[in-house]
Amino acid sequence: MSKTLTLTLNGREAGFEPGETVLDVASRCELSIPTLCHDPRLDPTGACRICLVEIEGWRRLAPACATQAEAGMVIHTENARIDRHRHTLLGLYLSDHPGGPSARPLGETDQLLELAERHGAPRSWGQLPPLRAARPGDENPYIHFDPARCILCARCTRYCDEVEGVTAITLAGRAAETTIATADQLGLLETTCEMCGGCIDTCPTGAMTEKLPLLRGDKLERPLEEVRSTCNFCGVGCQLDLMVDREAHAGRGRVVKVSSPPVGTTTNDGNLCVKGRFAYEFIDHADRLTTPMIRGADGLLHEASWEAALEAASAGLLGVKERHGPDALGFVSSSRCTMEENYLVQKLSRAVFGTNNVHQCAAT
């Protein structure tokens, strides 16, 4: 029987499993340690230094996210030394970081500004112009990079490498001029980027943000409502959060953008593809059909009620069966439908019309 491993965390004994970090143990004990570069999907790197804690017997403060828990450790997550460190570090971060509502036109979360307010970080140390370079010629339609808001936590580059495995972006440059770059500063469309938007999701400050609302000139006039939904572009069933302006379109509402649920809360673990994250403008597209259409005797399509449309479809299918037999019919279902809806399509084909000519597009 294995021996339980324990350490002391803020005066309390806590058990842990081999391989866990100090941050893992603290999170399980419901102790909040601030982080900026941490994402549970990524290997810890200890880049932001916000999560430093004090371990008795260690000369320097240690990053909780990248320090393996060891039996017998005595750890402090809050004291005057740690507070002084966070206060100073956040003040340095703010020295070349924009703040205020104007820096976040769509109300994006900026964890740096939130931590600075929580810890009372100094804002009187002066402001320096950021030296990080942008990619002004990048014509990709979905992802915008604002170098002024970047804190070089490398979450975006690590996500691109470790989760997506495409390595389209990387850190380039030295010292204060280090930035998020591509090979030869190419636009994302010319790289291996899959436009998944994972860099937007993992970015803690909004340096990586969605370009569509910026191109539309959207402004945050009121709070957006978060509505959990299921992506309808394939049968995987990824969960997503629609950010809805309920008062837009005379009260009908409008989806302003799409975000992914928090990591570890849904089966897609906070990940979305390019369609799930960015292909939502069809909702209000002028060409979208909002009522059924039936082709009349004049050969043109005319609007009809659902009852009339279903009756016309039923009559047409039954007419083919009567004239040519059931095997003259074929039913093709969609991977965008739910499992239950696909089951009903095959039941309609076999039980109602008597044919096994039924297929599902994902089976090809």
C-alpha positions as CSV (number, residue, x, y, z in Angstrom):
1,M,0.0,0.0,0.0
2,S,1.5,3.3,-1.1
3,K,2.3,5.9,1.6
4,T,0.3,9.2,1.5
5,L,2.5,12.1,0.5
6,T,1.9,15.3,2.4
7,L,3.1,18.9,2.6
8,T,2.2,21.9,4.7
9,L,0.3,24.7,2.8
10,N,-0.3,27.9,4.8
11,G,-0.2,26.0,8.0
12,R,-2.5,23.2,6.8
13,E,-1.4,19.7,6.0
14,A,-2.3,18.7,2.4
15,G,-2.0,15.4,0.6
16,F,-0.8,15.1,-3.0
17,E,-0.1,12.7,-5.8
18,P,3.4,12.2,-7.4
19,G,3.8,14.6,-10.3
20,E,1.4,17.3,-9.0
21,T,2.6,20.8,-8.8
22,V,2.3,23.2,-5.9
23,L,-0.4,25.0,-7.9
24,D,-2.4,21.8,-8.3
25,V,-2.3,21.1,-4.6
26,A,-3.3,24.7,-3.8
27,S,-6.2,24.6,-6.3
28,R,-7.5,21.4,-4.7
29,C,-7.3,23.0,-1.3
30,E,-9.3,26.0,-2.7
31,L,-6.4,28.3,-2.1
32,S,-6.2,31.0,-4.9
33,I,-2.8,31.7,-6.3
34,P,-2.8,34.3,-9.1
35,T,-1.4,33.2,-12.5
36,L,-1.1,34.7,-16.0
37,C,0.9,32.2,-18.0
38,H,-0.9,29.1,-16.7
39,D,-3.4,27.0,-18.7
40,P,-4.2,23.5,-17.6
41,R,-4.0,22.3,-21.2
42,L,-0.3,23.4,-21.4
43,D,2.9,22.3,-19.9
44,P,3.9,24.7,-17.1
45,T,6.6,27.2,-18.0
46,G,6.7,29.7,-15.1
47,A,7.0,32.7,-17.5
48,C,4.9,35.3,-15.8
49,R,6.3,34.9,-12.2
50,I,3.0,36.0,-10.7
51,C,2.4,32.7,-9.0
52,L,5.6,32.7,-6.9
53,V,5.3,31.2,-3.4
54,E,7.7,30.9,-0.5
55,I,9.0,27.5,0.4
56,E,10.9,27.2,3.7
57,G,14.5,26.4,3.2
58,W,14.5,27.7,-0.4
59,R,16.5,30.9,-0.9
60,R,14.3,32.2,-3.7
61,L,10.6,32.4,-4.3
62,A,9.4,29.5,-6.5
63,P,6.8,29.4,-9.3
64,A,3.8,27.4,-8.0
65,C,2.8,26.3,-11.5
66,A,6.2,24.8,-12.4
67,T,7.4,23.5,-9.0
68,Q,6.8,19.8,-8.3
69,A,5.3,19.1,-4.9
70,E,7.6,17.2,-2.5
71,A,6.9,15.5,0.8
72,G,7.6,17.7,3.8
73,M,7.5,21.0,2.0
74,V,6.3,23.9,4.0
75,I,4.8,26.5,1.6
76,H,3.4,30.0,2.1
77,T,1.2,31.5,-0.6
78,E,0.6,34.8,1.2
79,N,3.0,36.9,3.3
80,A,4.6,40.4,3.1
81,R,7.5,39.1,0.9
82,I,5.1,37.6,-1.7
83,D,2.8,40.7,-1.6
84,R,5.8,43.0,-2.2
85,H,6.9,40.9,-5.1
86,R,3.5,40.8,-6.8
87,H,3.0,44.5,-6.2
88,T,6.3,45.3,-7.9
89,L,5.9,42.9,-10.7
90,L,2.4,44.1,-11.6
91,G,3.6,47.7,-11.6
92,L,6.3,46.8,-14.1
93,Y,3.8,45.0,-16.3
94,L,1.5,48.0,-16.3
95,S,4.3,50.4,-17.3
96,D,3.8,49.5,-21.0
97,H,0.3,48.1,-20.9
98,P,-2.8,50.1,-22.0
99,G,-5.7,50.3,-19.5
100,G,-9.2,51.5,-19.2
101,P,-12.4,50.7,-21.2
102,S,-11.0,52.3,-24.4
103,A,-8.4,49.5,-24.5
104,R,-11.2,46.9,-24.4
105,P,-13.9,48.0,-26.9
106,L,-15.8,44.7,-26.5
107,G,-15.2,44.3,-22.8
108,E,-12.7,41.5,-23.2
109,T,-11.2,40.1,-20.0
110,D,-7.8,41.5,-19.1
111,Q,-6.5,39.4,-16.3
112,L,-3.5,41.6,-15.8
113,L,-5.7,44.7,-15.1
114,E,-7.9,42.6,-12.8
115,L,-4.9,41.4,-10.8
116,A,-3.4,44.9,-10.7
117,E,-6.7,46.2,-9.2
118,R,-6.9,43.3,-6.7
119,H,-3.4,43.7,-5.5
120,G,-3.3,47.5,-5.6
121,A,-0.4,47.7,-8.1
122,P,1.2,51.1,-8.6
123,R,0.0,53.1,-11.6
124,S,2.3,56.1,-11.0
125,W,5.5,54.6,-12.3
126,G,5.1,56.3,-15.7
127,Q,4.1,54.8,-19.1
128,L,6.5,53.5,-21.7
129,P,5.7,53.0,-25.4
130,P,5.6,49.2,-26.1
131,L,8.4,48.1,-28.5
132,R,6.8,44.8,-29.6
133,A,6.1,44.7,-33.4
134,A,2.8,43.9,-34.9
135,R,2.0,42.3,-38.3
136,P,0.1,45.2,-40.0
137,G,0.0,43.4,-43.3
138,D,-1.7,40.3,-41.9
139,E,-5.0,40.0,-43.9
140,N,-6.4,37.0,-42.1
141,P,-10.1,37.7,-41.4
142,Y,-10.4,36.2,-37.9
143,I,-7.4,36.8,-35.5
144,H,-6.1,40.3,-34.5
145,F,-2.9,40.7,-32.6
146,D,-2.4,43.9,-30.5
147,P,1.2,43.9,-29.4
148,A,0.7,46.7,-26.8
149,R,-1.4,44.3,-24.7
150,C,0.9,41.4,-25.0
151,I,2.8,40.3,-21.8
152,L,4.8,37.5,-23.4
153,C,3.3,34.8,-21.3
154,A,3.6,32.6,-24.4
155,R,0.3,30.9,-23.8
156,C,-0.7,31.5,-27.4
157,T,2.5,30.0,-28.9
158,R,2.4,27.0,-26.5
159,Y,-1.2,26.3,-27.3
160,C,-0.4,26.4,-31.0
161,D,2.4,24.0,-30.5
162,E,1.2,21.7,-27.7
163,V,-2.6,21.5,-28.4
164,E,-3.0,22.2,-32.1
165,G,0.5,20.9,-33.1
166,V,0.9,23.4,-36.0
167,T,3.4,25.9,-34.6
168,A,2.2,28.8,-36.7
169,I,3.3,31.5,-34.3
170,T,6.4,31.8,-32.1
171,L,8.3,34.2,-29.9
172,A,10.8,36.3,-31.9
173,G,13.1,39.2,-31.0
174,R,15.0,40.0,-27.9
175,A,14.3,41.8,-24.6
176,A,11.6,44.5,-24.8
177,E,11.3,43.9,-28.6
178,T,10.2,40.3,-28.2
179,T,6.9,39.7,-29.9
180,I,4.5,37.1,-31.2
181,A,5.7,36.4,-34.8
182,T,5.3,34.1,-37.7
183,A,8.0,32.8,-40.1
184,D,9.3,35.9,-42.0
185,Q,6.4,37.9,-40.4
186,L,4.0,36.3,-42.9
187,G,0.2,36.7,-42.5
188,L,-1.5,33.8,-40.7
189,L,-3.2,32.7,-44.0
190,E,0.3,32.0,-45.4
191,T,1.4,29.8,-42.5
192,T,0.3,26.5,-41.0
193,C,-2.4,28.3,-38.9
194,E,-5.7,26.5,-38.8
195,M,-7.6,29.6,-37.6
196,C,-9.0,27.7,-34.6
197,G,-8.8,30.8,-32.5
198,G,-7.3,28.9,-29.6
199,C,-4.7,31.7,-29.2
200,I,-7.6,34.1,-28.5
201,D,-9.2,31.7,-26.0
202,T,-6.0,31.2,-24.0
203,C,-4.7,34.8,-24.1
204,P,-5.1,36.4,-20.6
205,T,-5.0,40.0,-21.7
206,G,-6.8,40.2,-25.0
207,A,-3.7,40.8,-27.0
208,M,-5.0,38.0,-29.3
209,T,-8.6,39.0,-30.0
210,E,-11.3,38.4,-32.6
211,K,-11.0,40.5,-35.7
212,L,-14.6,40.3,-36.9
213,P,-16.1,42.7,-34.3
214,L,-13.3,45.1,-34.9
215,L,-13.9,45.1,-38.7
216,R,-17.6,45.7,-38.1
217,G,-16.8,48.6,-35.7
218,D,-18.7,47.0,-32.9
219,K,-18.7,49.0,-29.6
220,L,-19.7,47.6,-26.2
221,E,-22.8,49.7,-25.4
222,R,-24.2,47.3,-22.8
223,P,-23.3,44.0,-21.1
224,L,-23.4,40.9,-23.3
225,E,-25.3,37.8,-22.2
226,E,-23.5,34.5,-22.3
227,V,-25.6,31.7,-23.7
228,R,-24.3,28.1,-23.7
229,S,-25.1,26.2,-27.0
230,T,-23.9,23.3,-29.1
231,C,-21.9,23.9,-32.3
232,N,-24.0,22.7,-35.3
233,F,-21.2,22.3,-37.9
234,C,-20.5,18.6,-37.2
235,G,-21.6,15.8,-35.0
236,V,-18.8,16.1,-32.4
237,G,-21.1,18.2,-30.2
238,C,-18.6,20.9,-29.0
239,Q,-20.0,23.3,-26.5
240,L,-19.7,27.0,-27.1
241,D,-20.8,30.2,-25.5
242,L,-22.7,32.7,-27.6
243,M,-22.1,36.3,-26.5
244,V,-25.5,37.9,-27.2
245,D,-26.6,41.5,-27.3
246,R,-30.2,41.1,-26.3
247,E,-31.3,44.6,-27.2
248,A,-29.9,44.6,-30.7
249,H,-32.2,44.3,-33.8
250,A,-35.1,45.9,-32.0
251,G,-35.0,43.4,-29.2
252,R,-34.5,40.3,-31.4
253,G,-30.9,40.1,-30.2
254,R,-27.6,39.6,-32.1
255,V,-24.6,37.2,-31.5
256,V,-21.7,39.5,-31.3
257,K,-19.0,36.8,-30.9
258,V,-18.5,33.2,-29.8
259,S,-16.2,32.0,-27.0
260,S,-15.4,28.6,-25.6
261,P,-16.4,27.4,-22.2
262,P,-13.8,27.3,-19.4
263,V,-11.2,24.5,-19.6
264,G,-12.2,21.2,-18.0
265,T,-16.0,22.0,-18.0
266,T,-17.1,20.4,-21.3
267,T,-16.0,17.6,-23.6
268,N,-14.2,19.9,-26.0
269,D,-12.1,21.2,-23.1
270,G,-12.3,24.8,-24.2
271,N,-11.2,24.1,-27.7
272,L,-13.1,25.0,-30.9
273,C,-12.3,24.9,-34.6
274,V,-12.5,27.7,-37.1
275,K,-16.1,27.1,-37.9
276,G,-17.3,26.8,-34.3
277,R,-15.6,30.0,-33.2
278,F,-15.9,32.3,-36.2
279,A,-18.7,31.0,-38.5
280,Y,-21.7,32.6,-36.8
281,E,-22.5,35.5,-39.2
282,F,-25.0,33.2,-41.0
283,I,-27.4,33.7,-38.1
284,D,-28.3,37.2,-39.4
285,H,-27.2,36.8,-43.0
286,A,-29.6,38.4,-45.6
287,D,-29.7,35.2,-47.6
288,R,-30.7,32.9,-44.7
289,L,-34.1,31.2,-45.2
290,T,-36.4,31.9,-42.2
291,T,-39.6,30.4,-43.6
292,P,-40.3,27.2,-45.6
293,M,-40.5,27.5,-49.4
294,I,-42.7,25.4,-51.8
295,R,-42.3,25.5,-55.5
296,G,-45.6,26.4,-57.1
297,A,-47.1,25.6,-60.5
298,D,-45.4,28.6,-61.9
299,G,-42.0,27.0,-61.1
300,L,-41.1,29.6,-58.5
301,L,-40.6,29.2,-54.8
302,H,-43.2,30.7,-52.5
303,E,-43.2,31.1,-48.7
304,A,-45.4,28.7,-46.9
305,S,-46.2,27.5,-43.3
306,W,-44.5,24.6,-41.8
307,E,-47.7,22.6,-41.9
308,A,-48.1,23.2,-45.6
309,A,-44.4,22.4,-46.3
310,L,-44.4,19.1,-44.4
311,E,-47.6,18.1,-46.1
312,A,-46.1,18.9,-49.5
313,A,-42.9,16.9,-48.7
314,S,-45.0,13.9,-47.4
315,A,-47.2,13.9,-50.5
316,G,-44.1,14.0,-52.8
317,L,-42.4,11.1,-51.1
318,L,-45.5,9.0,-51.0
319,G,-46.1,9.8,-54.7
320,V,-42.7,8.5,-55.7
321,K,-43.2,5.3,-53.6
322,E,-46.6,4.6,-55.2
323,R,-45.3,5.2,-58.8
324,H,-41.9,3.6,-58.6
325,G,-41.7,1.5,-55.4
326,P,-40.0,2.3,-52.0
327,D,-36.5,1.6,-53.3
328,A,-36.8,4.6,-55.7
329,L,-36.5,6.7,-52.5
330,G,-33.2,7.5,-50.7
331,F,-32.7,9.3,-47.4
332,V,-29.5,11.1,-46.5
333,S,-29.0,12.4,-43.0
334,S,-26.5,15.0,-41.8
335,S,-23.7,14.9,-39.3
336,R,-25.0,18.3,-38.1
337,C,-28.0,16.5,-36.6
338,T,-28.1,15.0,-33.2
339,M,-27.8,11.2,-32.7
340,E,-31.5,11.1,-32.0
341,E,-32.4,13.0,-35.1
342,N,-30.3,10.6,-37.2
343,Y,-32.0,7.7,-35.6
344,L,-35.4,9.1,-36.6
345,V,-34.3,9.6,-40.2
346,Q,-33.3,5.9,-40.6
347,K,-36.6,4.9,-38.8
348,L,-38.5,7.1,-41.2
349,S,-36.8,5.4,-44.2
350,R,-37.1,1.8,-43.0
351,A,-40.3,1.7,-41.0
352,V,-42.4,4.3,-42.7
353,F,-41.3,4.1,-46.4
354,G,-40.0,0.5,-46.4
355,T,-36.5,1.1,-47.9
356,N,-33.0,0.6,-46.6
357,N,-31.7,3.3,-48.9
358,V,-30.6,5.5,-46.0
359,H,-27.1,7.1,-45.5
360,Q,-25.4,9.5,-43.3
361,C,-22.9,12.0,-44.7
362,A,-20.3,11.3,-42.0
363,A,-20.1,7.7,-42.9
364,T,-18.4,8.3,-46.3
